[in-house]
Amino acid sequence: MLRVIDAAGKLKWVHIFSAGIEKYTDLPKLENDSVAITNIKIYQGSEIADHAFALLLGLMRSMPEFMRAQDESS
């Protein structure tokens, strides 16, 4: 990725497909304010929270044990 960024002479915008952009902001080409950096941190916020809550409920209701028992009975 660094070679691609260095080769982009007129780079104005970089979009990162993750929530964290900290590891990219210290790249020499991206340090100045002339390059906009965006990410998708809000895109999956509620879905991740819903998924985490569903996993927690599954653990609290012993879903892994039920799934194992189901596999063993078939």
N, CA, C and O atoms as a Maestro MAE file, in Angstrom:
{
 s_m_m2io_version
 :::
 2.0.0
}

f_m_ct {
 s_m_title
 :::
 protein
 m_atom[296] {
  # First column is atom index #
  i_m_mmod_type
  r_m_x_coord
  r_m_y_coord
  r_m_z_coord
  i_m_residue_number
  s_m_chain_name
  s_m_pdb_residue_name
  s_m_pdb_atom_name
  i_m_atomic_number
  :::
  1 25 0.825 -1.193 0.000 1 A "MET " " N  " 7
  2 3 0.000 0.000 0.000 1 A "MET " " CA " 6
  3 2 0.869 1.257 0.000 1 A "MET " " C  " 6
  4 15 0.534 2.256 -0.637 1 A "MET " " O  " 8
  5 25 1.971 1.196 0.711 2 A "LEU " " N  " 7
  6 3 2.843 2.367 0.790 2 A "LEU " " CA " 6
  7 2 3.375 2.757 -0.586 2 A "LEU " " C  " 6
  8 15 3.471 3.944 -0.897 2 A "LEU " " O  " 8
  9 25 3.719 1.771 -1.409 3 A "ARG " " N  " 7
  10 3 4.204 2.072 -2.759 3 A "ARG " " CA " 6
  11 2 3.124 2.733 -3.600 3 A "ARG " " C  " 6
  12 15 3.416 3.630 -4.390 3 A "ARG " " O  " 8
  13 25 1.897 2.304 -3.440 4 A "VAL " " N  " 7
  14 3 0.789 2.892 -4.197 4 A "VAL " " CA " 6
  15 2 0.583 4.344 -3.783 4 A "VAL " " C  " 6
  16 15 0.398 5.215 -4.633 4 A "VAL " " O  " 8
  17 25 0.616 4.603 -2.484 5 A "ILE " " N  " 7
  18 3 0.440 5.970 -1.988 5 A "ILE " " CA " 6
  19 2 1.582 6.865 -2.455 5 A "ILE " " C  " 6
  20 15 1.350 8.003 -2.863 5 A "ILE " " O  " 8
  21 25 2.811 6.361 -2.400 6 A "ASP " " N  " 7
  22 3 3.956 7.150 -2.853 6 A "ASP " " CA " 6
  23 2 3.891 7.447 -4.350 6 A "ASP " " C  " 6
  24 15 4.333 8.507 -4.792 6 A "ASP " " O  " 8
  25 25 3.351 6.528 -5.121 7 A "ALA " " N  " 7
  26 3 3.269 6.711 -6.578 7 A "ALA " " CA " 6
  27 2 2.170 7.686 -6.977 7 A "ALA " " C  " 6
  28 15 2.182 8.205 -8.093 7 A "ALA " " O  " 8
  29 25 1.230 7.940 -6.092 8 A "ALA " " N  " 7
  30 3 0.112 8.835 -6.404 8 A "ALA " " CA " 6
  31 2 0.561 10.284 -6.233 8 A "ALA " " C  " 6
  32 15 0.558 10.815 -5.122 8 A "ALA " " O  " 8
  33 25 0.937 10.901 -7.311 9 A "GLY " " N  " 7
  34 3 1.457 12.259 -7.260 9 A "GLY " " CA " 6
  35 2 0.442 13.317 -6.871 9 A "GLY " " C  " 6
  36 15 0.789 14.285 -6.194 9 A "GLY " " O  " 8
  37 25 -0.790 13.152 -7.281 10 A "LYS " " N  " 7
  38 3 -1.824 14.156 -7.016 10 A "LYS " " CA " 6
  39 2 -2.890 13.619 -6.052 10 A "LYS " " C  " 6
  40 15 -4.073 13.937 -6.177 10 A "LYS " " O  " 8
  41 25 -2.459 12.822 -5.115 11 A "LEU " " N  " 7
  42 3 -3.374 12.188 -4.172 11 A "LEU " " CA " 6
  43 2 -4.121 13.228 -3.346 11 A "LEU " " C  " 6
  44 15 -3.510 14.114 -2.749 11 A "LEU " " O  " 8
  45 25 -5.448 13.112 -3.316 12 A "LYS " " N  " 7
  46 3 -6.292 14.041 -2.561 12 A "LYS " " CA " 6
  47 2 -7.140 13.352 -1.500 12 A "LYS " " C  " 6
  48 15 -7.585 13.985 -0.543 12 A "LYS " " O  " 8
  49 25 -7.364 12.044 -1.676 13 A "TRP " " N  " 7
  50 3 -8.297 11.367 -0.787 13 A "TRP " " CA " 6
  51 2 -7.914 9.896 -0.667 13 A "TRP " " C  " 6
  52 15 -7.599 9.246 -1.664 13 A "TRP " " O  " 8
  53 25 -7.944 9.371 0.565 14 A "VAL " " N  " 7
  54 3 -7.718 7.952 0.833 14 A "VAL " " CA " 6
  55 2 -8.866 7.469 1.694 14 A "VAL " " C  " 6
  56 15 -9.190 8.088 2.708 14 A "VAL " " O  " 8
  57 25 -9.492 6.354 1.293 15 A "HIS " " N  " 7
  58 3 -10.567 5.766 2.086 15 A "HIS " " CA " 6
  59 2 -10.066 4.448 2.660 15 A "HIS " " C  " 6
  60 15 -9.619 3.571 1.920 15 A "HIS " " O  " 8
  61 25 -10.141 4.312 3.970 16 A "ILE " " N  " 7
  62 3 -9.699 3.114 4.670 16 A "ILE " " CA " 6
  63 2 -10.933 2.278 5.003 16 A "ILE " " C  " 6
  64 15 -11.895 2.791 5.573 16 A "ILE " " O  " 8
  65 25 -10.908 0.988 4.646 17 A "PHE " " N  " 7
  66 3 -12.061 0.120 4.880 17 A "PHE " " CA " 6
  67 2 -11.987 -0.562 6.248 17 A "PHE " " C  " 6
  68 15 -12.144 -1.779 6.351 17 A "PHE " " O  " 8
  69 25 -11.749 0.217 7.277 18 A "SER " " N  " 7
  70 3 -11.773 -0.251 8.656 18 A "SER " " CA " 6
  71 2 -12.089 0.947 9.540 18 A "SER " " C  " 6
  72 15 -12.122 2.084 9.071 18 A "SER " " O  " 8
  73 25 -12.319 0.685 10.817 19 A "ALA " " N  " 7
  74 3 -12.662 1.775 11.723 19 A "ALA " " CA " 6
  75 2 -11.435 2.595 12.121 19 A "ALA " " C  " 6
  76 15 -11.521 3.817 12.235 19 A "ALA " " O  " 8
  77 25 -10.316 1.947 12.331 20 A "GLY " " N  " 7
  78 3 -9.122 2.650 12.796 20 A "GLY " " CA " 6
  79 2 -8.241 3.144 11.662 20 A "GLY " " C  " 6
  80 15 -7.934 2.396 10.734 20 A "GLY " " O  " 8
  81 25 -7.834 4.403 11.738 21 A "ILE " " N  " 7
  82 3 -6.953 4.949 10.700 21 A "ILE " " CA " 6
  83 2 -5.604 5.360 11.279 21 A "ILE " " C  " 6
  84 15 -4.769 5.915 10.563 21 A "ILE " " O  " 8
  85 25 -5.379 5.096 12.566 22 A "GLU " " N  " 7
  86 3 -4.172 5.560 13.233 22 A "GLU " " CA " 6
  87 2 -2.898 5.043 12.567 22 A "GLU " " C  " 6
  88 15 -1.918 5.779 12.459 22 A "GLU " " O  " 8
  89 25 -2.902 3.794 12.123 23 A "LYS " " N  " 7
  90 3 -1.669 3.239 11.544 23 A "LYS " " CA " 6
  91 2 -1.337 3.845 10.180 23 A "LYS " " C  " 6
  92 15 -0.231 3.652 9.675 23 A "LYS " " O  " 8
  93 25 -2.270 4.567 9.585 24 A "TYR " " N  " 7
  94 3 -2.019 5.182 8.283 24 A "TYR " " CA " 6
  95 2 -1.659 6.666 8.389 24 A "TYR " " C  " 6
  96 15 -1.061 7.219 7.466 24 A "TYR " " O  " 8
  97 25 -2.010 7.308 9.486 25 A "THR " " N  " 7
  98 3 -1.811 8.750 9.584 25 A "THR " " CA " 6
  99 2 -0.349 9.153 9.732 25 A "THR " " C  " 6
  100 15 -0.017 10.322 9.535 25 A "THR " " O  " 8
  101 25 0.531 8.220 10.072 26 A "ASP " " N  " 7
  102 3 1.936 8.578 10.206 26 A "ASP " " CA " 6
  103 2 2.735 8.329 8.922 26 A "ASP " " C  " 6
  104 15 3.954 8.503 8.908 26 A "ASP " " O  " 8
  105 25 2.059 7.928 7.853 27 A "LEU " " N  " 7
  106 3 2.739 7.780 6.565 27 A "LEU " " CA " 6
  107 2 3.084 9.168 6.041 27 A "LEU " " C  " 6
  108 15 2.242 10.065 6.091 27 A "LEU " " O  " 8
  109 25 4.293 9.366 5.543 28 A "PRO " " N  " 7
  110 3 4.737 10.701 5.123 28 A "PRO " " CA " 6
  111 2 3.777 11.416 4.174 28 A "PRO " " C  " 6
  112 15 3.534 12.613 4.327 28 A "PRO " " O  " 8
  113 25 3.239 10.703 3.211 29 A "LYS " " N  " 7
  114 3 2.349 11.327 2.228 29 A "LYS " " CA " 6
  115 2 1.012 11.736 2.852 29 A "LYS " " C  " 6
  116 15 0.355 12.655 2.362 29 A "LYS " " O  " 8
  117 25 0.610 11.065 3.920 30 A "LEU " " N  " 7
  118 3 -0.687 11.335 4.534 30 A "LEU " " CA " 6
  119 2 -0.592 12.248 5.755 30 A "LEU " " C  " 6
  120 15 -1.616 12.572 6.357 30 A "LEU " " O  " 8
  121 25 0.607 12.663 6.128 31 A "GLU " " N  " 7
  122 3 0.761 13.516 7.304 31 A "GLU " " CA " 6
  123 2 0.230 14.928 7.090 31 A "GLU " " C  " 6
  124 15 -0.272 15.554 8.025 31 A "GLU " " O  " 8
  125 25 0.337 15.426 5.876 32 A "ASN " " N  " 7
  126 3 -0.130 16.799 5.648 32 A "ASN " " CA " 6
  127 2 -1.647 16.833 5.512 32 A "ASN " " C  " 6
  128 15 -2.281 15.804 5.281 32 A "ASN " " O  " 8
  129 25 -2.210 17.997 5.653 33 A "ASP " " N  " 7
  130 3 -3.670 18.140 5.631 33 A "ASP " " CA " 6
  131 2 -4.250 18.229 4.225 33 A "ASP " " C  " 6
  132 15 -5.459 18.394 4.068 33 A "ASP " " O  " 8
  133 25 -3.415 18.124 3.210 34 A "SER " " N  " 7
  134 3 -3.929 18.227 1.842 34 A "SER " " CA " 6
  135 2 -4.568 16.928 1.367 34 A "SER " " C  " 6
  136 15 -5.246 16.913 0.339 34 A "SER " " O  " 8
  137 25 -4.360 15.832 2.106 35 A "VAL " " N  " 7
  138 3 -4.943 14.536 1.749 35 A "VAL " " CA " 6
  139 2 -6.038 14.206 2.761 35 A "VAL " " C  " 6
  140 15 -5.771 14.113 3.959 35 A "VAL " " O  " 8
  141 25 -7.263 14.029 2.282 36 A "ALA " " N  " 7
  142 3 -8.383 13.651 3.145 36 A "ALA " " CA " 6
  143 2 -8.349 12.149 3.401 36 A "ALA " " C  " 6
  144 15 -8.129 11.361 2.481 36 A "ALA " " O  " 8
  145 25 -8.569 11.759 4.650 37 A "ILE " " N  " 7
  146 3 -8.618 10.340 5.014 37 A "ILE " " CA " 6
  147 2 -9.991 10.074 5.608 37 A "ILE " " C  " 6
  148 15 -10.399 10.737 6.561 37 A "ILE " " O  " 8
  149 25 -10.707 9.100 5.043 38 A "THR " " N  " 7
  150 3 -12.018 8.724 5.562 38 A "THR " " CA " 6
  151 2 -12.017 7.233 5.884 38 A "THR " " C  " 6
  152 15 -11.146 6.492 5.428 38 A "THR " " O  " 8
  153 25 -13.004 6.799 6.676 39 A "ASN " " N  " 7
  154 3 -13.135 5.384 7.022 39 A "ASN " " CA " 6
  155 2 -14.615 5.031 7.173 39 A "ASN " " C  " 6
  156 15 -15.489 5.858 6.912 39 A "ASN " " O  " 8
  157 25 -14.889 3.781 7.603 40 A "ILE " " N  " 7
  158 3 -16.276 3.322 7.705 40 A "ILE " " CA " 6
  159 2 -16.685 3.047 9.147 40 A "ILE " " C  " 6
  160 15 -17.452 2.119 9.402 40 A "ILE " " O  " 8
  161 25 -16.184 3.840 10.097 41 A "LYS " " N  " 7
  162 3 -16.429 3.524 11.498 41 A "LYS " " CA " 6
  163 2 -17.903 3.525 11.882 41 A "LYS " " C  " 6
  164 15 -18.285 2.768 12.775 41 A "LYS " " O  " 8
  165 25 -18.733 4.324 11.264 42 A "ILE " " N  " 7
  166 3 -20.149 4.370 11.636 42 A "ILE " " CA " 6
  167 2 -20.977 3.370 10.816 42 A "ILE " " C  " 6
  168 15 -22.106 3.053 11.192 42 A "ILE " " O  " 8
  169 25 -20.443 2.886 9.734 43 A "TYR " " N  " 7
  170 3 -21.169 2.016 8.823 43 A "TYR " " CA " 6
  171 2 -21.700 0.761 9.505 43 A "TYR " " C  " 6
  172 15 -22.818 0.335 9.218 43 A "TYR " " O  " 8
  173 25 -20.920 0.160 10.405 44 A "GLN " " N  " 7
  174 3 -21.337 -1.087 11.030 44 A "GLN " " CA " 6
  175 2 -21.489 -0.986 12.539 44 A "GLN " " C  " 6
  176 15 -21.475 -2.010 13.221 44 A "GLN " " O  " 8
  177 25 -21.630 0.188 13.067 45 A "GLY " " N  " 7
  178 3 -21.680 0.361 14.515 45 A "GLY " " CA " 6
  179 2 -22.790 -0.413 15.193 45 A "GLY " " C  " 6
  180 15 -22.521 -1.211 16.092 45 A "GLY " " O  " 8
  181 25 -24.017 -0.201 14.790 46 A "SER " " N  " 7
  182 3 -25.135 -0.862 15.475 46 A "SER " " CA " 6
  183 2 -25.172 -2.364 15.184 46 A "SER " " C  " 6
  184 15 -25.573 -3.148 16.044 46 A "SER " " O  " 8
  185 25 -24.765 -2.766 14.000 47 A "GLU " " N  " 7
  186 3 -24.765 -4.187 13.667 47 A "GLU " " CA " 6
  187 2 -23.782 -4.963 14.535 47 A "GLU " " C  " 6
  188 15 -24.075 -6.078 14.966 47 A "GLU " " O  " 8
  189 25 -22.619 -4.376 14.790 48 A "ILE " " N  " 7
  190 3 -21.622 -5.043 15.627 48 A "ILE " " CA " 6
  191 2 -22.132 -5.139 17.062 48 A "ILE " " C  " 6
  192 15 -21.960 -6.170 17.712 48 A "ILE " " O  " 8
  193 25 -22.750 -4.087 17.554 49 A "ALA " " N  " 7
  194 3 -23.311 -4.112 18.909 49 A "ALA " " CA " 6
  195 2 -24.423 -5.163 19.011 49 A "ALA " " C  " 6
  196 15 -24.495 -5.889 20.003 49 A "ALA " " O  " 8
  197 25 -25.279 -5.249 18.005 50 A "ASP " " N  " 7
  198 3 -26.347 -6.257 17.995 50 A "ASP " " CA " 6
  199 2 -25.766 -7.664 17.991 50 A "ASP " " C  " 6
  200 15 -26.248 -8.544 18.704 50 A "ASP " " O  " 8
  201 25 -24.731 -7.871 17.188 51 A "HIS " " N  " 7
  202 3 -24.096 -9.190 17.097 51 A "HIS " " CA " 6
  203 2 -23.463 -9.568 18.440 51 A "HIS " " C  " 6
  204 15 -23.608 -10.703 18.894 51 A "HIS " " O  " 8
  205 25 -22.770 -8.634 19.068 52 A "ALA " " N  " 7
  206 3 -22.140 -8.900 20.365 52 A "ALA " " CA " 6
  207 2 -23.199 -9.248 21.408 52 A "ALA " " C  " 6
  208 15 -23.005 -10.160 22.211 52 A "ALA " " O  " 8
  209 25 -24.304 -8.533 21.398 53 A "PHE " " N  " 7
  210 3 -25.375 -8.807 22.352 53 A "PHE " " CA " 6
  211 2 -25.998 -10.177 22.096 53 A "PHE " " C  " 6
  212 15 -26.312 -10.901 23.040 53 A "PHE " " O  " 8
  213 25 -26.179 -10.534 20.832 54 A "ALA " " N  " 7
  214 3 -26.730 -11.851 20.491 54 A "ALA " " CA " 6
  215 2 -25.793 -12.970 20.960 54 A "ALA " " C  " 6
  216 15 -26.249 -13.993 21.471 54 A "ALA " " O  " 8
  217 25 -24.483 -12.771 20.784 55 A "LEU " " N  " 7
  218 3 -23.523 -13.773 21.263 55 A "LEU " " CA " 6
  219 2 -23.583 -13.903 22.778 55 A "LEU " " C  " 6
  220 15 -23.527 -15.010 23.313 55 A "LEU " " O  " 8
  221 25 -23.697 -12.778 23.463 56 A "LEU " " N  " 7
  222 3 -23.795 -12.801 24.917 56 A "LEU " " CA " 6
  223 2 -25.044 -13.548 25.367 56 A "LEU " " C  " 6
  224 15 -24.979 -14.367 26.284 56 A "LEU " " O  " 8
  225 25 -26.177 -13.276 24.733 57 A "LEU " " N  " 7
  226 3 -27.414 -13.991 25.081 57 A "LEU " " CA " 6
  227 2 -27.288 -15.486 24.807 57 A "LEU " " C  " 6
  228 15 -27.763 -16.310 25.588 57 A "LEU " " O  " 8
  229 25 -26.646 -15.829 23.697 58 A "GLY " " N  " 7
  230 3 -26.443 -17.238 23.379 58 A "GLY " " CA " 6
  231 2 -25.608 -17.947 24.432 58 A "GLY " " C  " 6
  232 15 -25.908 -19.081 24.803 58 A "GLY " " O  " 8
  233 25 -24.569 -17.290 24.911 59 A "LEU " " N  " 7
  234 3 -23.748 -17.886 25.965 59 A "LEU " " CA " 6
  235 2 -24.509 -17.997 27.275 59 A "LEU " " C  " 6
  236 15 -24.392 -18.999 27.980 59 A "LEU " " O  " 8
  237 25 -25.288 -16.975 27.605 60 A "MET " " N  " 7
  238 3 -26.047 -16.997 28.848 60 A "MET " " CA " 6
  239 2 -27.128 -18.071 28.834 60 A "MET " " C  " 6
  240 15 -27.507 -18.586 29.886 60 A "MET " " O  " 8
  241 25 -27.623 -18.407 27.655 61 A "ARG " " N  " 7
  242 3 -28.673 -19.440 27.529 61 A "ARG " " CA " 6
  243 2 -28.108 -20.795 27.146 61 A "ARG " " C  " 6
  244 15 -28.862 -21.689 26.759 61 A "ARG " " O  " 8
  245 25 -26.790 -20.967 27.246 62 A "SER " " N  " 7
  246 3 -26.109 -22.253 26.991 62 A "SER " " CA " 6
  247 2 -26.314 -22.775 25.570 62 A "SER " " C  " 6
  248 15 -26.427 -23.983 25.362 62 A "SER " " O  " 8
  249 25 -26.362 -21.886 24.610 63 A "MET " " N  " 7
  250 3 -26.563 -22.304 23.218 63 A "MET " " CA " 6
  251 2 -25.471 -23.256 22.714 63 A "MET " " C  " 6
  252 15 -25.800 -24.190 21.983 63 A "MET " " O  " 8
  253 25 -24.199 -23.074 23.061 64 A "PRO " " N  " 7
  254 3 -23.200 -24.037 22.579 64 A "PRO " " CA " 6
  255 2 -23.491 -25.463 23.031 64 A "PRO " " C  " 6
  256 15 -23.275 -26.406 22.270 64 A "PRO " " O  " 8
  257 25 -23.981 -25.635 24.267 65 A "GLU " " N  " 7
  258 3 -24.326 -26.973 24.758 65 A "GLU " " CA " 6
  259 2 -25.493 -27.562 23.970 65 A "GLU " " C  " 6
  260 15 -25.470 -28.742 23.620 65 A "GLU " " O  " 8
  261 25 -26.503 -26.759 23.691 66 A "PHE " " N  " 7
  262 3 -27.646 -27.228 22.910 66 A "PHE " " CA " 6
  263 2 -27.206 -27.635 21.501 66 A "PHE " " C  " 6
  264 15 -27.674 -28.639 20.965 66 A "PHE " " O  " 8
  265 25 -26.319 -26.861 20.915 67 A "MET " " N  " 7
  266 3 -25.857 -27.173 19.553 67 A "MET " " CA " 6
  267 2 -25.049 -28.478 19.538 67 A "MET " " C  " 6
  268 15 -25.187 -29.284 18.618 67 A "MET " " O  " 8
  269 25 -24.208 -28.683 20.555 68 A "ARG " " N  " 7
  270 3 -23.452 -29.934 20.636 68 A "ARG " " CA " 6
  271 2 -24.390 -31.122 20.803 68 A "ARG " " C  " 6
  272 15 -24.221 -32.149 20.145 68 A "ARG " " O  " 8
  273 25 -25.378 -30.984 21.682 69 A "ALA " " N  " 7
  274 3 -26.346 -32.063 21.913 69 A "ALA " " CA " 6
  275 2 -27.118 -32.367 20.645 69 A "ALA " " C  " 6
  276 15 -27.399 -33.529 20.353 69 A "ALA " " O  " 8
  277 25 -27.461 -31.343 19.893 70 A "GLN " " N  " 7
  278 3 -28.187 -31.529 18.645 70 A "GLN " " CA " 6
  279 2 -27.338 -32.293 17.630 70 A "GLN " " C  " 6
  280 15 -27.829 -33.189 16.943 70 A "GLN " " O  " 8
  281 25 -26.045 -31.924 17.546 71 A "ASP " " N  " 7
  282 3 -25.140 -32.617 16.621 71 A "ASP " " CA " 6
  283 2 -24.964 -34.075 17.016 71 A "ASP " " C  " 6
  284 15 -24.911 -34.947 16.148 71 A "ASP " " O  " 8
  285 25 -24.875 -34.350 18.299 72 A "GLU " " N  " 7
  286 3 -24.657 -35.722 18.793 72 A "GLU " " CA " 6
  287 2 -25.888 -36.598 18.606 72 A "GLU " " C  " 6
  288 15 -25.751 -37.812 18.452 72 A "GLU " " O  " 8
  289 25 -27.058 -36.034 18.616 73 A "SER " " N  " 7
  290 3 -28.282 -36.826 18.485 73 A "SER " " CA " 6
  291 2 -28.645 -37.154 17.045 73 A "SER " " C  " 6
  292 15 -29.511 -37.998 16.815 73 A "SER " " O  " 8
  293 25 -28.016 -36.520 16.079 74 A "SER " " N  " 7
  294 3 -28.391 -36.793 14.691 74 A "SER " " CA " 6
  295 2 -27.508 -37.829 14.053 74 A "SER " " C  " 6
  296 15 -27.698 -38.167 12.884 74 A "SER " " O  " 8
  :::
 }
 m_bond[295] {
  # First column is bond index #
  i_m_from
  i_m_to
  i_m_order
  :::
  1 1 2 1
  2 2 3 1
  3 3 4 2
  4 3 5 1
  5 5 6 1
  6 6 7 1
  7 7 8 2
  8 7 9 1
  9 9 10 1
  10 10 11 1
  11 11 12 2
  12 11 13 1
  13 13 14 1
  14 14 15 1
  15 15 16 2
  16 15 17 1
  17 17 18 1
  18 18 19 1
  19 19 20 2
  20 19 21 1
  21 21 22 1
  22 22 23 1
  23 23 24 2
  24 23 25 1
  25 25 26 1
  26 26 27 1
  27 27 28 2
  28 27 29 1
  29 29 30 1
  30 30 31 1
  31 31 32 2
  32 31 33 1
  33 33 34 1
  34 34 35 1
  35 35 36 2
  36 35 37 1
  37 37 38 1
  38 38 39 1
  39 39 40 2
  40 39 41 1
  41 41 42 1
  42 42 43 1
  43 43 44 2
  44 43 45 1
  45 45 46 1
  46 46 47 1
  47 47 48 2
  48 47 49 1
  49 49 50 1
  50 50 51 1
  51 51 52 2
  52 51 53 1
  53 53 54 1
  54 54 55 1
  55 55 56 2
  56 55 57 1
  57 57 58 1
  58 58 59 1
  59 59 60 2
  60 59 61 1
  61 61 62 1
  62 62 63 1
  63 63 64 2
  64 63 65 1
  65 65 66 1
  66 66 67 1
  67 67 68 2
  68 67 69 1
  69 69 70 1
  70 70 71 1
  71 71 72 2
  72 71 73 1
  73 73 74 1
  74 74 75 1
  75 75 76 2
  76 75 77 1
  77 77 78 1
  78 78 79 1
  79 79 80 2
  80 79 81 1
  81 81 82 1
  82 82 83 1
  83 83 84 2
  84 83 85 1
  85 85 86 1
  86 86 87 1
  87 87 88 2
  88 87 89 1
  89 89 90 1
  90 90 91 1
  91 91 92 2
  92 91 93 1
  93 93 94 1
  94 94 95 1
  95 95 96 2
  96 95 97 1
  97 97 98 1
  98 98 99 1
  99 99 100 2
  100 99 101 1
  101 101 102 1
  102 102 103 1
  103 103 104 2
  104 103 105 1
  105 105 106 1
  106 106 107 1
  107 107 108 2
  108 107 109 1
  109 109 110 1
  110 110 111 1
  111 111 112 2
  112 111 113 1
  113 113 114 1
  114 114 115 1
  115 115 116 2
  116 115 117 1
  117 117 118 1
  118 118 119 1
  119 119 120 2
  120 119 121 1
  121 121 122 1
  122 122 123 1
  123 123 124 2
  124 123 125 1
  125 125 126 1
  126 126 127 1
  127 127 128 2
  128 127 129 1
  129 129 130 1
  130 130 131 1
  131 131 132 2
  132 131 133 1
  133 133 134 1
  134 134 135 1
  135 135 136 2
  136 135 137 1
  137 137 138 1
  138 138 139 1
  139 139 140 2
  140 139 141 1
  141 141 142 1
  142 142 143 1
  143 143 144 2
  144 143 145 1
  145 145 146 1
  146 146 147 1
  147 147 148 2
  148 147 149 1
  149 149 150 1
  150 150 151 1
  151 151 152 2
  152 151 153 1
  153 153 154 1
  154 154 155 1
  155 155 156 2
  156 155 157 1
  157 157 158 1
  158 158 159 1
  159 159 160 2
  160 159 161 1
  161 161 162 1
  162 162 163 1
  163 163 164 2
  164 163 165 1
  165 165 166 1
  166 166 167 1
  167 167 168 2
  168 167 169 1
  169 169 170 1
  170 170 171 1
  171 171 172 2
  172 171 173 1
  173 173 174 1
  174 174 175 1
  175 175 176 2
  176 175 177 1
  177 177 178 1
  178 178 179 1
  179 179 180 2
  180 179 181 1
  181 181 182 1
  182 182 183 1
  183 183 184 2
  184 183 185 1
  185 185 186 1
  186 186 187 1
  187 187 188 2
  188 187 189 1
  189 189 190 1
  190 190 191 1
  191 191 192 2
  192 191 193 1
  193 193 194 1
  194 194 195 1
  195 195 196 2
  196 195 197 1
  197 197 198 1
  198 198 199 1
  199 199 200 2
  200 199 201 1
  201 201 202 1
  202 202 203 1
  203 203 204 2
  204 203 205 1
  205 205 206 1
  206 206 207 1
  207 207 208 2
  208 207 209 1
  209 209 210 1
  210 210 211 1
  211 211 212 2
  212 211 213 1
  213 213 214 1
  214 214 215 1
  215 215 216 2
  216 215 217 1
  217 217 218 1
  218 218 219 1
  219 219 220 2
  220 219 221 1
  221 221 222 1
  222 222 223 1
  223 223 224 2
  224 223 225 1
  225 225 226 1
  226 226 227 1
  227 227 228 2
  228 227 229 1
  229 229 230 1
  230 230 231 1
  231 231 232 2
  232 231 233 1
  233 233 234 1
  234 234 235 1
  235 235 236 2
  236 235 237 1
  237 237 238 1
  238 238 239 1
  239 239 240 2
  240 239 241 1
  241 241 242 1
  242 242 243 1
  243 243 244 2
  244 243 245 1
  245 245 246 1
  246 246 247 1
  247 247 248 2
  248 247 249 1
  249 249 250 1
  250 250 251 1
  251 251 252 2
  252 251 253 1
  253 253 254 1
  254 254 255 1
  255 255 256 2
  256 255 257 1
  257 257 258 1
  258 258 259 1
  259 259 260 2
  260 259 261 1
  261 261 262 1
  262 262 263 1
  263 263 264 2
  264 263 265 1
  265 265 266 1
  266 266 267 1
  267 267 268 2
  268 267 269 1
  269 269 270 1
  270 270 271 1
  271 271 272 2
  272 271 273 1
  273 273 274 1
  274 274 275 1
  275 275 276 2
  276 275 277 1
  277 277 278 1
  278 278 279 1
  279 279 280 2
  280 279 281 1
  281 281 282 1
  282 282 283 1
  283 283 284 2
  284 283 285 1
  285 285 286 1
  286 286 287 1
  287 287 288 2
  288 287 289 1
  289 289 290 1
  290 290 291 1
  291 291 292 2
  292 291 293 1
  293 293 294 1
  294 294 295 1
  295 295 296 2
  :::
 }
}
